[in-house]
Amino acid sequence: MFIISSLLVLFILTFKFLSSYIKTIRTGDPNETNLTYWMFSYDFKSKNKEWVPEDKQLLQRKRNRNFLVFVLYILAFSIFLLLNSFTAHLLDVIVNPKFSYPV
């Protein structure tokens, strides 16, 4: 249970750091805001009907940001699994207490 709780704390701190880092970096996309930090760059709808190729540096920054958002999603899923495991361990301790008092 100690390993799960320490991993949970580590993943939550990493999630907070990564989300604040993603909020601060900017790729140059006009659709980016602090509220849409969790979205991939291809989730934004283009206002322009015609397709215009983007700059290679902008595409590389978008790929890097998309990778960080993907890692953020993986962390969120891992936190969900660890929290469920922690809750199961905690309920097992509550239901079946095994205290051994030293004599």
QUISUL-V179901 format. One record per run of one state. SS is the DSSP state (@ for helix, = for strand, . for the rest). FROM is the first residue (numbers start at 1). TO is the last residue. If there is no record, write none. Layout:
BEGIN
ss & from & to
SS & FROM & TO
SS & FROM & TO
END
This chain:
BEGIN
ss & from & to
. & 1 & 1
@ & 2 & 24
. & 25 & 40
@ & 41 & 43
. & 44 & 55
@ & 56 & 95
. & 96 & 103
END
